[in-house]
Amino acid sequence: MDFSAALGLLKDGRRMARRSWIQSGKYVYLEPESACITPDNLDRTLEAHLRFEGAEGAVQVGVPSHAGLLAEDWYNIDAGSTEG
């Protein structure tokens, strides 16, 4: 599936990955909006954003590449198969 369809599933709480990723275990998910405290002790809203979990388990902010945005190989890992 393309990224537009994948984004819709991300918004529904699904985890998405790409078939072209060489290492298994990688995926992207949507982190919902939450509250946070700034270093100067102010309450702020942390906007919803994508997170990427790598094969080694480290989590970072997920920023799709141009190739990822144009790719047609996204799939829902929660569906139990690598089919779109």
Biopython code that builds the backbone (N, CA, C, O; Angstrom):
import numpy as np
from Bio.PDB.StructureBuilder import StructureBuilder

atoms = [
    (1, "MET", "N", (0.841, -1.170, 0.000)),
    (1, "MET", "CA", (0.000, 0.000, 0.000)),
    (1, "MET", "C", (0.888, 1.235, 0.000)),
    (1, "MET", "O", (2.069, 1.153, 0.335)),
    (2, "ASP", "N", (0.329, 2.370, -0.372)),
    (2, "ASP", "CA", (1.106, 3.616, -0.386)),
    (2, "ASP", "C", (1.061, 4.282, 0.989)),
    (2, "ASP", "O", (0.319, 3.854, 1.872)),
    (3, "PHE", "N", (1.868, 5.339, 1.158)),
    (3, "PHE", "CA", (1.969, 5.987, 2.464)),
    (3, "PHE", "C", (0.653, 6.631, 2.887)),
    (3, "PHE", "O", (0.345, 6.670, 4.078)),
    (4, "SER", "N", (-0.118, 7.131, 1.944)),
    (4, "SER", "CA", (-1.397, 7.746, 2.287)),
    (4, "SER", "C", (-2.312, 6.744, 2.980)),
    (4, "SER", "O", (-2.934, 7.067, 3.991)),
    (5, "ALA", "N", (-2.396, 5.544, 2.448)),
    (5, "ALA", "CA", (-3.204, 4.497, 3.072)),
    (5, "ALA", "C", (-2.600, 4.071, 4.407)),
    (5, "ALA", "O", (-3.325, 3.827, 5.372)),
    (6, "ALA", "N", (-1.279, 3.983, 4.461)),
    (6, "ALA", "CA", (-0.591, 3.619, 5.702)),
    (6, "ALA", "C", (-0.857, 4.661, 6.779)),
    (6, "ALA", "O", (-1.059, 4.309, 7.941)),
    (7, "LEU", "N", (-0.861, 5.938, 6.410)),
    (7, "LEU", "CA", (-1.109, 7.009, 7.373)),
    (7, "LEU", "C", (-2.511, 6.883, 7.980)),
    (7, "LEU", "O", (-2.696, 7.114, 9.174)),
    (8, "GLY", "N", (-3.476, 6.522, 7.167)),
    (8, "GLY", "CA", (-4.820, 6.304, 7.686)),
    (8, "GLY", "C", (-4.842, 5.210, 8.745)),
    (8, "GLY", "O", (-5.525, 5.343, 9.761)),
    (9, "LEU", "N", (-4.101, 4.130, 8.516)),
    (9, "LEU", "CA", (-4.041, 3.046, 9.493)),
    (9, "LEU", "C", (-3.250, 3.461, 10.732)),
    (9, "LEU", "O", (-3.587, 3.064, 11.847)),
    (10, "LEU", "N", (-2.196, 4.262, 10.536)),
    (10, "LEU", "CA", (-1.442, 4.787, 11.679)),
    (10, "LEU", "C", (-2.361, 5.602, 12.582)),
    (10, "LEU", "O", (-2.286, 5.502, 13.807)),
    (11, "LYS", "N", (-3.224, 6.404, 11.978)),
    (11, "LYS", "CA", (-4.171, 7.220, 12.755)),
    (11, "LYS", "C", (-5.173, 6.353, 13.516)),
    (11, "LYS", "O", (-5.744, 6.794, 14.513)),
    (12, "ASP", "N", (-5.384, 5.130, 13.054)),
    (12, "ASP", "CA", (-6.273, 4.186, 13.741)),
    (12, "ASP", "C", (-5.529, 3.322, 14.763)),
    (12, "ASP", "O", (-6.098, 2.382, 15.317)),
    (13, "GLY", "N", (-4.252, 3.645, 15.010)),
    (13, "GLY", "CA", (-3.491, 2.930, 16.029)),
    (13, "GLY", "C", (-2.713, 1.730, 15.546)),
    (13, "GLY", "O", (-2.178, 0.979, 16.362)),
    (14, "ARG", "N", (-2.631, 1.526, 14.240)),
    (14, "ARG", "CA", (-1.888, 0.380, 13.711)),
    (14, "ARG", "C", (-0.393, 0.698, 13.623)),
    (14, "ARG", "O", (0.002, 1.864, 13.596)),
    (15, "ARG", "N", (0.422, -0.339, 13.579)),
    (15, "ARG", "CA", (1.859, -0.213, 13.356)),
    (15, "ARG", "C", (2.141, -0.592, 11.905)),
    (15, "ARG", "O", (1.612, -1.580, 11.395)),
    (16, "MET", "N", (2.974, 0.200, 11.255)),
    (16, "MET", "CA", (3.246, -0.002, 9.834)),
    (16, "MET", "C", (4.735, -0.223, 9.602)),
    (16, "MET", "O", (5.574, 0.293, 10.340)),
    (17, "ALA", "N", (5.048, -0.989, 8.578)),
    (17, "ALA", "CA", (6.432, -1.248, 8.174)),
    (17, "ALA", "C", (6.485, -1.306, 6.653)),
    (17, "ALA", "O", (5.458, -1.261, 5.977)),
    (18, "ARG", "N", (7.702, -1.406, 6.131)),
    (18, "ARG", "CA", (7.885, -1.535, 4.679)),
    (18, "ARG", "C", (8.523, -2.868, 4.363)),
    (18, "ARG", "O", (9.406, -3.323, 5.091)),
    (19, "ARG", "N", (8.086, -3.504, 3.282)),
    (19, "ARG", "CA", (8.656, -4.778, 2.855)),
    (19, "ARG", "C", (10.124, -4.623, 2.460)),
    (19, "ARG", "O", (10.889, -5.581, 2.569)),
    (20, "SER", "N", (10.533, -3.439, 2.003)),
    (20, "SER", "CA", (11.915, -3.252, 1.540)),
    (20, "SER", "C", (12.913, -3.074, 2.679)),
    (20, "SER", "O", (14.121, -3.088, 2.440)),
    (21, "TRP", "N", (12.435, -2.906, 3.922)),
    (21, "TRP", "CA", (13.369, -2.796, 5.044)),
    (21, "TRP", "C", (14.051, -4.135, 5.246)),
    (21, "TRP", "O", (13.390, -5.164, 5.384)),
    (22, "ILE", "N", (15.371, -4.117, 5.263)),
    (22, "ILE", "CA", (16.155, -5.357, 5.318)),
    (22, "ILE", "C", (16.028, -6.049, 6.668)),
    (22, "ILE", "O", (15.811, -7.259, 6.723)),
    (23, "GLN", "N", (16.162, -5.294, 7.760)),
    (23, "GLN", "CA", (16.056, -5.885, 9.092)),
    (23, "GLN", "C", (14.596, -6.007, 9.498)),
    (23, "GLN", "O", (13.813, -5.075, 9.315)),
    (24, "SER", "N", (14.239, -7.141, 10.041)),
    (24, "SER", "CA", (12.877, -7.298, 10.559)),
    (24, "SER", "C", (12.788, -6.643, 11.925)),
    (24, "SER", "O", (13.813, -6.379, 12.554)),
    (25, "GLY", "N", (11.591, -6.382, 12.386)),
    (25, "GLY", "CA", (11.373, -5.800, 13.693)),
    (25, "GLY", "C", (11.222, -4.288, 13.694)),
    (25, "GLY", "O", (10.895, -3.705, 14.728)),
    (26, "LYS", "N", (11.451, -3.645, 12.562)),
    (26, "LYS", "CA", (11.291, -2.188, 12.471)),
    (26, "LYS", "C", (9.824, -1.858, 12.200)),
    (26, "LYS", "O", (9.142, -2.587, 11.480)),
    (27, "TYR", "N", (9.349, -0.772, 12.771)),
    (27, "TYR", "CA", (7.997, -0.313, 12.449)),
    (27, "TYR", "C", (7.816, 1.138, 12.851)),
    (27, "TYR", "O", (8.623, 1.704, 13.587)),
    (28, "VAL", "N", (6.739, 1.727, 12.351)),
    (28, "VAL", "CA", (6.366, 3.108, 12.641)),
    (28, "VAL", "C", (5.001, 3.076, 13.324)),
    (28, "VAL", "O", (4.148, 2.254, 12.990)),
    (29, "TYR", "N", (4.804, 3.981, 14.283)),
    (29, "TYR", "CA", (3.489, 4.115, 14.915)),
    (29, "TYR", "C", (3.240, 5.581, 15.226)),
    (29, "TYR", "O", (4.169, 6.389, 15.247)),
    (30, "LEU", "N", (1.988, 5.915, 15.466)),
    (30, "LEU", "CA", (1.612, 7.284, 15.778)),
    (30, "LEU", "C", (1.545, 7.456, 17.291)),
    (30, "LEU", "O", (0.763, 6.787, 17.967)),
    (31, "GLU", "N", (2.359, 8.345, 17.809)),
    (31, "GLU", "CA", (2.326, 8.694, 19.238)),
    (31, "GLU", "C", (1.266, 9.779, 19.401)),
    (31, "GLU", "O", (1.391, 10.839, 18.787)),
    (32, "PRO", "N", (0.238, 9.556, 20.197)),
    (32, "PRO", "CA", (-0.827, 10.559, 20.324)),
    (32, "PRO", "C", (-0.371, 11.803, 21.089)),
    (32, "PRO", "O", (0.654, 11.794, 21.770)),
    (33, "GLU", "N", (-1.142, 12.847, 20.959)),
    (33, "GLU", "CA", (-0.884, 14.087, 21.692)),
    (33, "GLU", "C", (-0.831, 13.791, 23.190)),
    (33, "GLU", "O", (-1.598, 12.971, 23.695)),
    (34, "SER", "N", (0.075, 14.463, 23.892)),
    (34, "SER", "CA", (0.190, 14.269, 25.333)),
    (34, "SER", "C", (0.709, 15.543, 25.987)),
    (34, "SER", "O", (1.120, 16.479, 25.302)),
    (35, "ALA", "N", (0.687, 15.572, 27.289)),
    (35, "ALA", "CA", (1.219, 16.712, 28.035)),
    (35, "ALA", "C", (2.702, 16.495, 28.288)),
    (35, "ALA", "O", (3.156, 15.358, 28.416)),
    (36, "CYS", "N", (3.451, 17.581, 28.359)),
    (36, "CYS", "CA", (4.859, 17.492, 28.707)),
    (36, "CYS", "C", (5.268, 18.727, 29.498)),
    (36, "CYS", "O", (4.581, 19.748, 29.486)),
    (37, "ILE", "N", (6.377, 18.615, 30.171)),
    (37, "ILE", "CA", (6.936, 19.724, 30.946)),
    (37, "ILE", "C", (8.233, 20.152, 30.262)),
    (37, "ILE", "O", (9.105, 19.324, 30.000)),
    (38, "THR", "N", (8.356, 21.432, 29.978)),
    (38, "THR", "CA", (9.564, 21.962, 29.338)),
    (38, "THR", "C", (10.687, 22.087, 30.365)),
    (38, "THR", "O", (10.430, 22.032, 31.568)),
    (39, "PRO", "N", (11.933, 22.256, 29.905)),
    (39, "PRO", "CA", (13.049, 22.420, 30.844)),
    (39, "PRO", "C", (12.861, 23.608, 31.800)),
    (39, "PRO", "O", (13.401, 23.602, 32.906)),
    (40, "ASP", "N", (12.100, 24.624, 31.379)),
    (40, "ASP", "CA", (11.853, 25.753, 32.282)),
    (40, "ASP", "C", (10.556, 25.574, 33.086)),
    (40, "ASP", "O", (9.980, 26.536, 33.593)),
    (41, "ASN", "N", (10.113, 24.302, 33.187)),
    (41, "ASN", "CA", (9.001, 23.899, 34.053)),
    (41, "ASN", "C", (7.631, 24.421, 33.624)),
    (41, "ASN", "O", (6.779, 24.689, 34.471)),
    (42, "LEU", "N", (7.415, 24.567, 32.324)),
    (42, "LEU", "CA", (6.118, 24.988, 31.810)),
    (42, "LEU", "C", (5.356, 23.783, 31.282)),
    (42, "LEU", "O", (5.938, 22.899, 30.654)),
    (43, "ASP", "N", (4.054, 23.751, 31.537)),
    (43, "ASP", "CA", (3.197, 22.702, 30.967)),
    (43, "ASP", "C", (2.949, 23.020, 29.499)),
    (43, "ASP", "O", (2.536, 24.129, 29.161)),
    (44, "ARG", "N", (3.196, 22.066, 28.643)),
    (44, "ARG", "CA", (2.975, 22.241, 27.204)),
    (44, "ARG", "C", (2.312, 20.992, 26.637)),
    (44, "ARG", "O", (2.278, 19.940, 27.275)),
    (45, "THR", "N", (1.791, 21.134, 25.433)),
    (45, "THR", "CA", (1.231, 20.002, 24.706)),
    (45, "THR", "C", (2.270, 19.478, 23.731)),
    (45, "THR", "O", (2.815, 20.230, 22.922)),
    (46, "LEU", "N", (2.536, 18.197, 23.814)),
    (46, "LEU", "CA", (3.390, 17.535, 22.841)),
    (46, "LEU", "C", (2.458, 17.032, 21.743)),
    (46, "LEU", "O", (1.642, 16.141, 21.979)),
    (47, "GLU", "N", (2.577, 17.594, 20.556)),
    (47, "GLU", "CA", (1.686, 17.245, 19.449)),
    (47, "GLU", "C", (1.875, 15.781, 19.033)),
    (47, "GLU", "O", (2.942, 15.201, 19.231)),
    (48, "ALA", "N", (0.839, 15.207, 18.464)),
    (48, "ALA", "CA", (0.934, 13.850, 17.928)),
    (48, "ALA", "C", (2.034, 13.814, 16.867)),
    (48, "ALA", "O", (2.223, 14.774, 16.120)),
    (49, "HIS", "N", (2.751, 12.697, 16.813)),
    (49, "HIS", "CA", (3.853, 12.574, 15.857)),
    (49, "HIS", "C", (4.147, 11.094, 15.618)),
    (49, "HIS", "O", (3.732, 10.228, 16.388)),
    (50, "LEU", "N", (4.869, 10.829, 14.540)),
    (50, "LEU", "CA", (5.262, 9.465, 14.236)),
    (50, "LEU", "C", (6.488, 9.093, 15.045)),
    (50, "LEU", "O", (7.366, 9.920, 15.291)),
    (51, "ARG", "N", (6.534, 7.839, 15.452)),
    (51, "ARG", "CA", (7.704, 7.278, 16.123)),
    (51, "ARG", "C", (8.155, 6.060, 15.325)),
    (51, "ARG", "O", (7.342, 5.361, 14.721)),
    (52, "PHE", "N", (9.451, 5.820, 15.333)),
    (52, "PHE", "CA", (10.053, 4.701, 14.616)),
    (52, "PHE", "C", (10.759, 3.815, 15.627)),
    (52, "PHE", "O", (11.601, 4.280, 16.395)),
    (53, "GLU", "N", (10.410, 2.532, 15.622)),
    (53, "GLU", "CA", (11.134, 1.580, 16.455)),
    (53, "GLU", "C", (12.044, 0.759, 15.563)),
    (53, "GLU", "O", (11.591, 0.084, 14.639)),
    (54, "GLY", "N", (13.337, 0.828, 15.854)),
    (54, "GLY", "CA", (14.321, 0.088, 15.069)),
    (54, "GLY", "C", (14.400, -1.369, 15.491)),
    (54, "GLY", "O", (13.820, -1.769, 16.501)),
    (55, "ALA", "N", (15.118, -2.150, 14.713)),
    (55, "ALA", "CA", (15.241, -3.580, 14.973)),
    (55, "ALA", "C", (15.859, -3.861, 16.335)),
    (55, "ALA", "O", (15.575, -4.895, 16.941)),
    (56, "GLU", "N", (16.705, -2.948, 16.828)),
    (56, "GLU", "CA", (17.361, -3.152, 18.120)),
    (56, "GLU", "C", (16.501, -2.689, 19.292)),
    (56, "GLU", "O", (16.892, -2.857, 20.447)),
    (57, "GLY", "N", (15.331, -2.107, 19.010)),
    (57, "GLY", "CA", (14.407, -1.692, 20.047)),
    (57, "GLY", "C", (14.464, -0.229, 20.433)),
    (57, "GLY", "O", (13.643, 0.227, 21.228)),
    (58, "ALA", "N", (15.417, 0.522, 19.887)),
    (58, "ALA", "CA", (15.477, 1.953, 20.185)),
    (58, "ALA", "C", (14.338, 2.673, 19.471)),
    (58, "ALA", "O", (14.002, 2.339, 18.335)),
    (59, "VAL", "N", (13.745, 3.662, 20.138)),
    (59, "VAL", "CA", (12.626, 4.425, 19.577)),
    (59, "VAL", "C", (13.092, 5.851, 19.323)),
    (59, "VAL", "O", (13.771, 6.454, 20.154)),
    (60, "GLN", "N", (12.720, 6.375, 18.173)),
    (60, "GLN", "CA", (13.061, 7.751, 17.826)),
    (60, "GLN", "C", (11.905, 8.379, 17.067)),
    (60, "GLN", "O", (10.982, 7.683, 16.642)),
    (61, "VAL", "N", (11.954, 9.682, 16.898)),
    (61, "VAL", "CA", (10.930, 10.356, 16.103)),
    (61, "VAL", "C", (11.016, 9.818, 14.683)),
    (61, "VAL", "O", (12.106, 9.705, 14.122)),
    (62, "GLY", "N", (9.879, 9.490, 14.105)),
    (62, "GLY", "CA", (9.840, 8.960, 12.744)),
    (62, "GLY", "C", (9.568, 10.067, 11.740)),
    (62, "GLY", "O", (8.529, 10.724, 11.796)),
    (63, "VAL", "N", (10.490, 10.269, 10.837)),
    (63, "VAL", "CA", (10.333, 11.257, 9.774)),
    (63, "VAL", "C", (10.483, 10.513, 8.451)),
    (63, "VAL", "O", (11.589, 10.110, 8.093)),
    (64, "PRO", "N", (9.388, 10.326, 7.726)),
    (64, "PRO", "CA", (9.471, 9.566, 6.479)),
    (64, "PRO", "C", (10.399, 10.250, 5.462)),
    (64, "PRO", "O", (10.391, 11.472, 5.314)),
    (65, "SER", "N", (11.179, 9.444, 4.783)),
    (65, "SER", "CA", (12.024, 9.950, 3.711)),
    (65, "SER", "C", (11.167, 10.195, 2.471)),
    (65, "SER", "O", (10.004, 9.795, 2.422)),
    (66, "HIS", "N", (11.745, 10.849, 1.482)),
    (66, "HIS", "CA", (11.027, 11.022, 0.213)),
    (66, "HIS", "C", (10.681, 9.659, -0.369)),
    (66, "HIS", "O", (9.576, 9.452, -0.869)),
    (67, "ALA", "N", (11.634, 8.729, -0.303)),
    (67, "ALA", "CA", (11.395, 7.387, -0.830)),
    (67, "ALA", "C", (10.247, 6.712, -0.080)),
    (67, "ALA", "O", (9.412, 6.043, -0.691)),
    (68, "GLY", "N", (10.204, 6.887, 1.251)),
    (68, "GLY", "CA", (9.138, 6.289, 2.046)),
    (68, "GLY", "C", (7.774, 6.871, 1.726)),
    (68, "GLY", "O", (6.773, 6.154, 1.696)),
    (69, "LEU", "N", (7.740, 8.188, 1.483)),
    (69, "LEU", "CA", (6.471, 8.835, 1.141)),
    (69, "LEU", "C", (5.929, 8.364, -0.199)),
    (69, "LEU", "O", (4.716, 8.318, -0.401)),
    (70, "LEU", "N", (6.832, 8.012, -1.120)),
    (70, "LEU", "CA", (6.426, 7.584, -2.463)),
    (70, "LEU", "C", (6.328, 6.071, -2.612)),
    (70, "LEU", "O", (5.875, 5.577, -3.645)),
    (71, "ALA", "N", (6.747, 5.337, -1.594)),
    (71, "ALA", "CA", (6.781, 3.873, -1.671)),
    (71, "ALA", "C", (5.387, 3.268, -1.725)),
    (71, "ALA", "O", (4.416, 3.854, -1.246)),
    (72, "GLU", "N", (5.312, 2.096, -2.313)),
    (72, "GLU", "CA", (4.056, 1.343, -2.423)),
    (72, "GLU", "C", (4.122, 0.032, -1.639)),
    (72, "GLU", "O", (3.279, -0.847, -1.820)),
    (73, "ASP", "N", (5.137, -0.097, -0.758)),
    (73, "ASP", "CA", (5.349, -1.373, -0.060)),
    (73, "ASP", "C", (5.069, -1.321, 1.445)),
    (73, "ASP", "O", (5.589, -2.145, 2.197)),
    (74, "TRP", "N", (4.258, -0.366, 1.886)),
    (74, "TRP", "CA", (3.876, -0.296, 3.291)),
    (74, "TRP", "C", (2.905, -1.418, 3.619)),
    (74, "TRP", "O", (2.082, -1.792, 2.783)),
    (75, "TYR", "N", (2.996, -1.957, 4.824)),
    (75, "TYR", "CA", (2.024, -2.967, 5.249)),
    (75, "TYR", "C", (1.762, -2.846, 6.747)),
    (75, "TYR", "O", (2.587, -2.322, 7.496)),
    (76, "ASN", "N", (0.621, -3.329, 7.161)),
    (76, "ASN", "CA", (0.152, -3.290, 8.540)),
    (76, "ASN", "C", (0.708, -4.514, 9.275)),
    (76, "ASN", "O", (0.276, -5.638, 9.018)),
    (77, "ILE", "N", (1.663, -4.303, 10.187)),
    (77, "ILE", "CA", (2.240, -5.461, 10.868)),
    (77, "ILE", "C", (1.268, -6.073, 11.868)),
    (77, "ILE", "O", (1.452, -7.219, 12.276)),
    (78, "ASP", "N", (0.248, -5.342, 12.267)),
    (78, "ASP", "CA", (-0.741, -5.882, 13.196)),
    (78, "ASP", "C", (-1.733, -6.807, 12.493)),
    (78, "ASP", "O", (-2.501, -7.504, 13.156)),
    (79, "ALA", "N", (-1.727, -6.824, 11.165)),
    (79, "ALA", "CA", (-2.636, -7.686, 10.413)),
    (79, "ALA", "C", (-2.106, -9.125, 10.350)),
    (79, "ALA", "O", (-2.827, -10.038, 9.947)),
    (80, "GLY", "N", (-0.837, -9.324, 10.752)),
    (80, "GLY", "CA", (-0.287, -10.674, 10.796)),
    (80, "GLY", "C", (0.283, -11.183, 9.495)),
    (80, "GLY", "O", (0.589, -12.370, 9.380)),
    (81, "SER", "N", (0.437, -10.309, 8.502)),
    (81, "SER", "CA", (1.055, -10.725, 7.240)),
    (81, "SER", "C", (1.707, -9.520, 6.612)),
    (81, "SER", "O", (1.500, -8.388, 7.050)),
    (82, "THR", "N", (2.501, -9.765, 5.580)),
    (82, "THR", "CA", (3.166, -8.655, 4.886)),
    (82, "THR", "C", (2.379, -8.202, 3.671)),
    (82, "THR", "O", (2.893, -7.462, 2.832)),
    (83, "GLU", "N", (1.150, -8.638, 3.575)),
    (83, "GLU", "CA", (0.299, -8.164, 2.481)),
    (83, "GLU", "C", (-0.310, -6.828, 2.863)),
    (83, "GLU", "O", (-0.769, -6.651, 3.991)),
    (84, "GLY", "N", (-0.316, -5.852, 1.893)),
    (84, "GLY", "CA", (-0.856, -4.514, 2.083)),
    (84, "GLY", "C", (-1.982, -4.446, 2.996)),
    (84, "GLY", "O", (-2.521, -3.365, 3.232)),
]
sb = StructureBuilder()
sb.init_structure("model")
sb.init_model(0)
sb.init_chain("A")
sb.init_seg("    ")
for serial, (resi, resn, name, xyz) in enumerate(atoms, 1):
    if name == "N":
        sb.init_residue(resn, " ", resi, " ")
    sb.init_atom(name, np.array(xyz, "f"), 0.0, 1.0, " ", f" {name:<3s}", serial, name[0])
structure = sb.get_structure()
